[in-house]
Amino acid sequence: MGKYQLDTKGKVAVTKYHEKHKPAKFDKKQQLEKIRAEYLKKKQEQTDK
């Protein structure tokens, strides 16, 4: 065990902190959908001119 042992209240606080601060999971499908939407929007603007 580590030097500092947390009680249940401390463990909950640490878990909460880590959940809040972990980076957003990289979702490839969502990213592709976003890029596709931007591309289609740009393409639409070009055809409108």
N, C-alpha and C positions, 0 to 999 in steps of 0.2 A: 504494500500500500504506500501511497505517497505520504509526504510529511503532513499535509493537511487533510483531515478526513471530514467530509461534509455530512451534516445531518440531512434528513429528508427534505427539510425546507431549503437548504443550500443546494441540494441536488436538483430540485425543481427549478430553482432560479437559474442554475447553470444550463440546464436543458432548454429553458425558455430563451436564454441569451443566445445559445448556439442556433436554435431554430430561426431566430430573428436575423442573425448575422451571416447565415450560410448563403453563398451566392445562388441566385436563381438557377435552377437546373436548365441546362441548354437543351432546348427542344428543337431538333432539326426540322421536323415537319412544320412546326409553327413558323420557324425562320424562313423556310422555303415558301410558305404561303404568303408571308409578308413581302418577300422579294418579288414574288409573282404578281401580287396586287400592285406594287409600285411600278413594275414593268408595264403592266397592262394600262395603268393610269397614264404613264408617260407616252405609251404608244397611242392611246386615245387622243391625247393632247396634240401629238404630231399629225394625226389624221384630220383633226379638226381645223388645222391651219390652212 
